Amino acid sequence: MSLFDDDFYSASRTFGGSRWKIDGRRIYGRTATRHFDIRTIAAVVAIASGVALLVGWTLGLRSAGSVLSTEERIVRAVERVMPAVVSVVSSVTGGGASEGPSFAIGVGSGVVFEKAGGRARIITNQHVVQNASKVEVVLDDGTRQPATVLGGDVFTDLAVLETDGKNVRRVAEFGDSRNLRPGETAIAVGSPLGLGLSQSITIGVISGPQRRIPVSLDADGRYDWEMDVIQTDAAINVGNSGGALANLDGKVIGINSMKIAETGVEGLGFALPIHQVLPVVEELVRHGKVLRPKIGIRAVELDVYENRSALGLPESVREGLVVIGEVEEPAASAGLKAGDVIVELDGRPVGSMLELRQYLYGRKKIGDKLEITFYRNGKKETVTIRLGEY
């Protein structure tokens, strides 16, 4: 079992010019000065002790009231965000569209982010709907209705759904996940353990506002990507994937996505920060995918390649990526072939898929040139390609 257990995922990753609006209020204070006539001083002194007693008693009431107001803020926050959280049911059919009934393969959660033209759009996790032939959503009032997948992205684990907006009562409001502090209240809303416990909430705190964790996109136990997340101790359970992590104002600050599932480990849940989620959602709505640069190869790390001796590599070559399978464009036009061992990108050593993706997606754009250094039959070669679209 890997550190970040995939069994969690279901029950069976300035906004200038975009549509988004997040917190950004300034509060200005104002002071007033009052001048007393000297004749009032004696009266002020005379009642000073009484005022002190009154102030002390009043502060006591305010202190007691502050506890109640915190509880009330939680209740109001839940009332504000809960109608915007739905359950997401993914199913597969027994065969073709007309070959037998559908079988549910997972239940997750989703957050309504937009309602227009009679339609509602929902954020969820990609793994909740991946490989599903049928997707339905269950609204906060129990209405169950079909949904379509507009787009998804495995690297950020995000997907966008669209459904009939007639019975959707609330669209989520978004908070600012860029300036979270450890200890702030966090409210997780979703459908843990399936539809029987839909619209459940758990309360905790922000344990770590900015974490980066390794993930295995291929679920093979080898970490080949990293994700920026918010760490919380609010209980996140099976089926919470795609649900809301909200603040005390009932505004969504993250999309619940994963937890550490190991014996003896509790209170380690992770949500995708909303300021990183929204630009991805924008692309998924517009293109159905996130546009990224593409080399056009599949590769495995040299240290796990089973037939290293056949590559004819010099003894000094310890790390690299072995090209496997069919080579696609633009790598094919550059002459790359299966069995080539890539060791550098733009003169920078590369030894893992994680390093390749970090450089490619973090520093390059579609259409950029990329210099690839590789070994073929023991000979070192270099080619330059113009990156395509993934």
C-alpha positions in Angstrom: 0.0 0.0 0.0 1.4 3.3 -1.0 1.7 6.3 1.4 -1.2 8.1 -0.4 -3.8 5.3 -0.6 -6.0 5.4 -3.8 -8.7 3.6 -1.9 -9.6 6.9 -0.4 -10.7 8.3 -3.7 -14.2 7.0 -4.0 -16.8 5.0 -2.0 -17.2 1.6 -3.8 -4.6 19.8 -8.1 -4.6 37.7 -9.2 -7.3 36.0 -11.3 -6.9 38.8 -13.8 -9.2 38.5 -16.8 -11.1 35.5 -15.6 -14.6 35.0 -14.3 -13.6 34.4 -10.7 -14.0 36.6 -7.7 -12.3 35.9 -4.3 -12.0 37.7 -1.0 -10.2 41.0 -1.0 -11.7 43.4 1.5 -10.0 46.3 3.3 -11.3 47.5 6.6 -10.5 51.1 7.5 -10.7 52.3 11.2 -11.5 55.8 12.3 -10.8 57.4 15.7 -12.5 60.4 17.3 -11.1 62.8 19.9 -13.4 64.4 22.4 -12.4 67.5 24.5 -13.7 67.8 28.1 -14.3 71.0 29.9 -12.3 71.1 33.2 -15.6 71.4 35.1 -16.6 67.9 34.0 -13.5 66.2 35.5 -14.8 66.0 39.0 -17.9 64.3 37.8 -15.9 61.9 35.7 -13.7 61.0 38.7 -16.8 60.5 40.8 -18.3 57.9 38.5 -15.0 56.3 37.5 -15.2 53.3 39.8 -18.8 52.7 38.7 -17.8 52.7 35.1 -15.0 50.3 35.8 -17.4 47.8 37.3 -19.8 48.3 34.4 -17.1 47.8 31.8 -15.8 44.6 33.6 -19.3 43.2 33.7 -19.9 44.1 30.0 -16.6 42.5 28.9 -17.6 39.4 30.7 -20.8 39.2 28.7 -18.9 39.8 25.5 -16.4 37.0 26.3 -19.2 34.5 26.9 -20.9 35.8 23.7 -17.8 35.3 21.6 -17.8 31.6 22.2 -21.5 31.4 21.1 -20.7 33.6 18.1 -18.0 31.2 16.9 -20.4 28.3 17.1 -23.0 30.4 15.3 -20.5 31.3 12.6 -19.8 27.6 12.0 -23.5 26.9 11.7 -24.0 29.8 9.3 -21.0 28.8 7.3 -22.4 25.3 6.8 -25.8 26.7 5.9 -24.1 28.9 3.3 -21.9 26.2 1.6 -23.9 23.0 2.0 -26.5 23.7 -0.7 -23.6 24.1 -3.2 -22.2 20.7 -2.5 -23.5 17.6 -4.4 -22.9 13.9 -4.5 -21.4 12.5 -7.7 -22.3 8.9 -8.7 -20.1 7.2 -11.3 -21.3 4.1 -13.1 -20.3 1.7 -15.9 -22.6 -0.4 -18.0 -22.5 -4.2 -18.5 -21.4 -3.7 -22.1 -22.6 -1.3 -24.8 -25.2 1.4 -24.2 -28.0 -1.1 -24.5 -26.3 -4.2 -23.0 -27.5 -4.5 -19.5 -27.8 -2.3 -16.4 -25.4 0.2 -15.0 -23.3 -0.7 -12.0 -22.1 2.1 -9.6 -18.3 2.1 -9.3 -18.0 5.0 -6.9 -19.5 7.9 -5.1 -17.7 11.2 -4.6 -18.6 14.8 -4.1 -18.7 18.0 -6.1 -19.0 21.8 -5.7 -21.4 23.9 -7.9 -19.4 26.9 -9.2 -21.6 28.3 -11.9 -25.2 28.5 -13.0 -26.2 30.1 -16.3 -28.6 29.4 -19.1 -30.5 26.8 -17.2 -27.3 24.7 -16.7 -25.1 24.3 -13.6 -21.4 23.4 -13.6 -19.7 21.4 -10.9 -16.1 20.9 -9.8 -15.1 17.4 -8.8 -12.0 15.2 -8.8 -10.9 13.5 -12.0 -10.5 10.2 -10.2 -14.2 10.3 -9.2 -15.5 10.2 -12.8 -12.5 8.6 -14.6 -13.5 5.6 -16.8 -17.2 6.1 -15.9 -19.7 5.6 -18.8 -22.5 7.3 -16.8 -22.4 10.1 -14.2 -25.2 11.4 -12.0 -25.3 14.1 -9.4 -27.5 14.1 -6.3 -28.4 17.7 -5.2 -28.8 18.9 -1.6 -32.6 18.3 -1.8 -32.2 14.7 -2.9 -32.8 15.3 -6.6 -30.9 12.8 -8.6 -30.1 13.7 -12.2 -27.7 13.0 -15.1 -24.5 15.0 -15.6 -22.0 15.2 -18.4 -18.2 15.5 -18.1 -17.0 18.7 -19.8 -13.4 17.9 -19.2 -10.8 16.4 -16.8 -7.1 16.6 -16.0 -5.2 13.8 -14.4 -2.3 16.0 -13.3 -4.4 18.3 -11.2 -7.0 15.6 -10.4 -9.8 18.0 -11.4 -12.9 17.5 -13.6 -15.9 19.7 -14.5 -19.4 18.4 -14.8 -22.5 20.0 -16.3 -26.1 19.3 -15.3 -29.6 20.8 -15.4 -29.6 23.8 -13.1 -33.4 23.9 -12.4 -33.2 22.5 -8.9 -29.7 23.9 -8.0 -30.3 26.3 -5.1 -26.8 27.6 -4.5 -23.6 28.4 -6.2 -20.4 28.3 -4.1 -18.6 31.4 -3.1 -14.8 31.3 -3.1 -12.4 32.4 -0.4 -8.7 33.2 -0.7 -6.5 30.2 -0.3 -3.3 32.1 -0.8 -3.1 33.6 2.6 -4.3 30.9 4.9 -2.7 30.5 8.4 -2.2 27.4 10.5 -5.0 27.1 13.1 -7.7 28.7 11.0 -11.0 26.8 11.1 -11.6 24.4 8.2 -15.0 22.8 7.4 -15.1 19.8 5.1 -18.4 19.0 3.4 -19.1 15.9 1.3 -20.5 12.4 1.0 -18.3 10.1 3.1 -19.0 6.4 2.6 -21.6 7.0 -0.1 -25.1 8.5 -0.4 -26.3 7.3 3.0 -24.1 10.0 4.6 -24.3 12.7 2.0 -24.2 16.3 3.1 -21.9 15.4 6.1 -19.6 18.0 7.7 -16.5 17.7 9.8 -14.7 20.5 11.5 -10.9 21.0 12.0 -8.2 23.4 11.4 -5.7 24.3 8.7 -2.7 22.2 9.7 -0.4 23.3 6.8 -1.5 26.0 4.3 1.2 25.2 1.7 2.3 21.5 1.3 3.7 19.7 -1.7 3.2 16.0 -1.8 4.4 13.3 -4.2 1.8 11.3 -6.1 1.8 8.3 -8.4 -0.3 9.1 -11.5 0.0 5.5 -12.8 -0.7 4.0 -9.4 2.4 1.9 -9.7 3.9 3.1 -6.5 6.5 5.3 -8.2 6.1 9.0 -7.6 5.9 10.8 -10.9 4.2 14.0 -10.1 3.9 16.5 -7.2 0.8 18.4 -6.1 0.4 21.6 -4.0 -2.2 21.0 -1.3 -3.7 22.4 1.9 -3.3 20.1 4.9 -6.2 19.8 7.3 -7.1 17.7 10.3 -10.8 18.0 9.5 -11.9 14.3 9.0 -11.8 13.5 5.3 -13.2 10.0 4.4 -14.0 7.8 1.5 -16.4 9.7 -0.7 -15.3 13.2 0.3 -13.3 13.5 -2.9 -14.4 16.6 -4.8 -16.2 18.1 -1.9 -15.7 21.5 -0.4 -13.2 22.7 2.2 -14.7 25.9 3.5 -13.7 28.7 5.9 -15.7 30.3 8.7 -17.4 32.6 6.2 -18.8 29.6 4.3 -16.5 30.3 1.3 -14.7 27.5 -0.4 -10.9 27.5 0.0 -10.2 24.1 -1.3 -11.4 20.9 -3.0 -11.0 17.8 -0.8 -8.9 15.3 -2.7 -6.9 12.8 -0.6 -5.6 11.7 2.7 -2.8 9.5 4.1 -4.3 6.1 4.7 -1.9 4.2 6.9 -2.5 2.3 10.1 -1.7 4.6 13.0 -2.1 7.8 11.0 -5.0 10.1 11.6 -5.9 13.7 10.8 -3.9 14.0 7.6 -6.2 15.1 4.9 -5.4 17.3 1.8 -7.4 19.7 -0.4 -6.4 21.4 -3.6 -6.1 25.2 -3.0 -8.9 27.0 -4.7 -6.7 29.7 -6.2 -4.9 26.9 -8.2 -8.2 25.1 -9.0 -10.0 27.9 -10.7 -7.6 28.6 -13.6 -7.7 24.8 -14.3 -11.5 24.8 -14.2 -11.4 27.7 -16.7 -9.4 25.7 -19.2 -11.5 22.6 -18.7 -14.7 24.6 -19.5 -13.0 26.2 -22.5 -11.0 23.3 -24.0 -12.1 20.2 -22.2 -8.6 19.7 -21.1 -5.5 21.6 -19.8 -3.3 22.6 -22.7 0.3 21.5 -22.0 3.5 21.1 -24.1 4.1 17.6 -25.5 7.3 15.7 -26.5 5.5 12.7 -27.9 7.1 9.8 -26.0 6.5 7.3 -23.3 9.4 6.5 -21.1 10.5 4.6 -18.0 13.3 5.4 -15.5 16.6 3.7 -16.4 16.9 2.1 -12.9 13.8 0.0 -13.4 14.3 -0.9 -17.1 14.6 -4.7 -17.3 17.0 -5.0 -20.2 19.6 -2.3 -19.5 22.5 -4.4 -20.9 20.9 -4.2 -24.4 21.1 -0.4 -24.4 24.9 -0.4 -24.7 25.3 2.5 -22.3 28.6 3.7 -20.9 29.2 2.8 -17.3 29.1 6.5 -16.4 25.4 6.7 -17.3 23.5 6.0 -14.2 20.2 7.9 -14.7 18.0 8.6 -17.6 14.7 7.9 -19.3 14.3 4.9 -21.7 11.9 5.6 -24.6 9.4 2.8 -24.9 6.5 2.0 -27.3 5.5 4.0 -30.3 7.0 7.5 -30.7 4.6 10.2 -31.6 5.0 13.8 -32.9 6.9 16.0 -32.5 9.6 13.5 -31.3 9.1 11.2 -34.3 10.0 13.9 -36.7 13.2 14.6 -34.7 14.2 11.0 -35.1 13.7 9.7 -31.5 13.1 6.0 -31.3 12.2 3.3 -28.8 15.3 2.3 -26.9 16.9 5.8 -26.8 17.9 6.9 -23.4 17.2 10.6 -22.6 19.7 12.1 -20.2 19.3 15.9 -20.6 16.7 18.5 -21.5 18.2 21.8 -22.6 21.5 20.7 -21.0 19.9 19.9 -17.7 20.2 16.3 -16.4 17.0 14.4 -16.2 16.6 11.0 -14.5 12.9 10.6 -13.7 9.4 11.3 -15.2 8.9 13.7 -12.3 11.9 15.7 -13.3 10.8 15.7 -17.0 7.3 16.8 -16.2 8.4 19.5 -13.8 10.8 21.0 -16.4 8.4 20.6 -19.3 5.2 21.9 -17.6 6.9 24.4 -15.4 9.3 26.1 -17.8 8.1 25.4 -21.3 5.1 26.4 -23.5 3.5 24.9 -26.5 5.6 25.8 -29.5 8.8 26.3 -27.6 12.0 24.6 -28.7 13.5 21.8 -26.6 17.0 20.4 -26.9 17.0 16.6 -26.0 20.3 14.8 -25.4 20.1 11.0 -25.5 22.2 7.8 -26.0 21.5 5.4 -28.8 23.6 2.3 -29.0 26.1 3.8 -26.7 26.6 7.0 -28.7 25.6 10.4 -27.3 23.4 12.5 -29.6 21.3 15.7 -29.4 18.2 16.8 -31.3 16.0 19.9 -31.1 12.2 19.7 -31.3 9.4 22.2 -31.3 7.0 21.2 -28.6 3.5 20.1 -29.6 0.2 20.2 -27.7 -0.6 17.6 -25.1 
